[in-house]
């Protein structure tokens, strides 16, 4: 790119006196190549390994402090993400339920104005079916109870009553429905068991 060119400093400077300009640097000897000092010019051993035990200890302590700070930052970030997930985890479900809430508000207004009870009942059934569909899409399943064998894993026996021989150990009545969310029980069925 650029060719090397030898310059005779005394010729270029002419009659300049070194004493008149104290900031002037001393001239280099002829044939000596000028280069900047870089990291590569340092001795590799001095760069890789500290010279004594005190430097090694200081280096290890610095690494430990940096690692500890990184871990603390990671812990704070994950705790923040976890708390946000807990606070806003139901956002998608709430957004799906809001139209049902709007339908209920409209139905309440119409119930006050309308005299046609059949239309009101039909409207409430439509809203209920819409709500049930949304919950099923979210993974909610009803635990079937009535007429089934009592299973303490999914049913909670409230009381026992005398029943026919074929209903012994079976559920006679369900007082409160139980539900599962994605194959995990979130509410046990409260049932009456025959004996």
C-alpha positions in Angstrom: 0.0 0.0 0.0 2.6 2.6 1.1 6.2 2.2 0.3 8.9 2.6 2.9 10.9 5.8 2.4 13.9 6.8 4.3 13.9 10.4 5.3 17.0 12.3 6.4 15.8 14.2 9.3 18.5 16.8 9.2 17.8 17.7 5.6 14.0 18.2 6.3 14.5 20.2 9.4 17.0 22.5 7.9 18.3 25.1 10.3 15.8 24.3 13.2 17.5 24.3 16.5 16.5 21.6 18.9 16.9 23.9 21.9 14.4 26.4 20.5 11.6 23.8 20.4 11.7 21.7 23.6 8.6 19.7 22.7 10.3 18.1 19.8 11.0 14.5 20.2 14.5 13.1 19.6 15.0 11.7 16.1 15.3 7.9 15.6 18.4 6.4 14.2 18.5 5.5 10.6 17.2 2.1 9.6 15.1 1.7 12.8 11.4 0.9 12.0 8.8 2.7 13.9 5.9 0.7 15.4 3.3 1.0 18.1 3.3 -1.2 21.1 0.4 -3.6 21.1 -0.9 -6.3 23.3 0.7 -8.9 21.1 4.1 -7.4 21.8 3.9 -8.3 25.5 5.3 -11.5 26.7 2.7 -14.2 26.6 3.5 -15.6 30.0 3.1 -12.2 31.7 -0.3 -11.8 30.1 -1.6 -15.3 30.9 -0.3 -16.0 34.4 0.2 -13.6 37.3 3.7 -13.2 38.6 3.1 -14.1 42.3 0.6 -15.5 44.8 -0.9 -12.1 45.6 -1.7 -11.4 42.0 -3.2 -14.9 41.6 -5.3 -14.4 44.7 -6.5 -11.0 43.4 -7.3 -12.5 40.0 -9.3 -15.3 41.6 -11.1 -12.9 43.9 -12.0 -10.7 40.9 -13.4 -13.7 39.0 -15.4 -14.8 42.1 -16.9 -11.3 42.5 -17.8 -11.1 38.9 -19.4 -14.6 39.0 -21.3 -13.8 42.1 -22.6 -10.5 40.6 -23.7 -12.4 37.5 -25.5 -14.9 39.6 -27.3 -12.2 41.7 -28.4 -10.5 38.5 -29.7 -13.8 37.1 -31.6 -14.6 40.4 -33.2 -11.1 40.4 -34.2 -11.4 36.8 -35.8 -14.8 37.2 -37.6 -13.7 40.4 -39.0 -10.7 38.5 -40.1 -12.9 35.6 -41.7 -15.4 38.0 -43.7 -12.7 39.8 -44.8 -11.3 36.4 -45.9 -14.7 35.3 -47.9 -15.2 38.4 -49.5 -11.7 38.2 -50.3 -11.9 34.5 -50.5 -15.7 33.9 -54.3 -15.7 33.6 -54.4 -12.9 31.0 -55.2 -15.1 28.0 -58.1 -16.8 29.9 -59.5 -13.5 31.1 -59.4 -12.1 27.6 -61.4 -15.1 26.4 -63.9 -14.8 29.3 -64.5 -11.0 28.8 -67.0 -11.5 25.9 -69.1 -13.8 28.1 -69.0 -11.1 30.8 -70.2 -8.6 28.2 -73.0 -11.0 27.2 -74.1 -11.3 30.8 -74.3 -7.5 31.2 -76.5 -7.3 28.1 -78.7 -10.1 29.3 -79.1 -8.4 32.7 -80.2 -5.2 31.0 -82.7 -7.1 28.8 -84.1 -9.0 31.7 -85.2 -5.7 33.3 -86.9 -4.5 30.1 -88.3 -7.7 28.6 -91.5 -9.5 29.6 -90.7 -12.6 27.4 -89.2 -15.1 29.9 -88.5 -17.8 27.3 -86.3 -15.5 25.4 -84.4 -14.6 28.6 -83.9 -18.3 29.5 -82.7 -19.1 25.9 -80.3 -16.2 26.1 -78.9 -17.3 29.4 -78.5 -20.9 28.0 -76.6 -19.5 25.0 -74.3 -17.6 27.3 -73.7 -20.6 29.6 -72.9 -22.8 26.5 -70.4 -20.1 25.3 -68.8 -20.0 28.7 -68.6 -23.8 29.0 -66.9 -23.9 25.6 -64.3 -21.4 26.6 -63.5 -23.3 29.8 -63.2 -26.5 27.9 -60.8 -24.9 25.4 -58.7 -23.8 28.3 -58.4 -27.5 29.4 -61.2 -27.7 32.1 -62.9 -31.1 32.4 -65.8 -32.0 34.7 -65.2 -35.1 36.9 -68.1 -37.5 36.4 -69.4 -38.7 39.7 -73.1 -39.8 39.9 -73.4 -43.5 39.5 -69.7 -44.1 39.4 -67.5 -46.0 41.9 -66.2 -43.9 44.7 -62.5 -43.0 44.2 -60.9 -41.1 47.0 -58.3 -39.7 44.6 -61.0 -37.6 42.7 -64.0 -37.6 45.0 -64.5 -36.2 48.5 -67.2 -38.2 50.5 -69.4 -35.8 52.5 -71.7 -38.4 53.9 -72.9 -42.0 53.5 -76.5 -43.1 53.1 -78.3 -46.5 53.0 -78.6 -47.6 49.4 -79.7 -50.6 47.3 -77.1 -53.4 47.1 -76.1 -52.4 43.5 -75.3 -48.8 44.8 -73.0 -49.9 47.7 -69.6 -48.2 47.3 -71.0 -46.1 44.4 -71.8 -42.4 44.3 -75.5 -41.8 44.9 -75.5 -38.0 44.5 -73.0 -35.2 43.7 -73.4 -32.1 45.9 -70.6 -30.2 44.2 -69.0 -30.9 40.8 -65.3 -31.6 40.7 -63.0 -30.3 37.9 -59.7 -31.2 36.3 -57.4 -28.8 34.5 -55.3 -30.6 31.9 -55.4 -33.9 33.8 -54.7 -32.4 37.2 -57.4 -32.2 39.8 -58.2 -28.6 40.8 -61.4 -29.3 42.8 -62.6 -32.7 44.1 -66.2 -33.7 43.7 -68.2 -33.5 46.9 -70.4 -36.7 46.9 -72.8 -38.9 48.9 -71.7 -42.5 48.9 -74.0 -45.5 49.2 -73.4 -48.2 51.9 
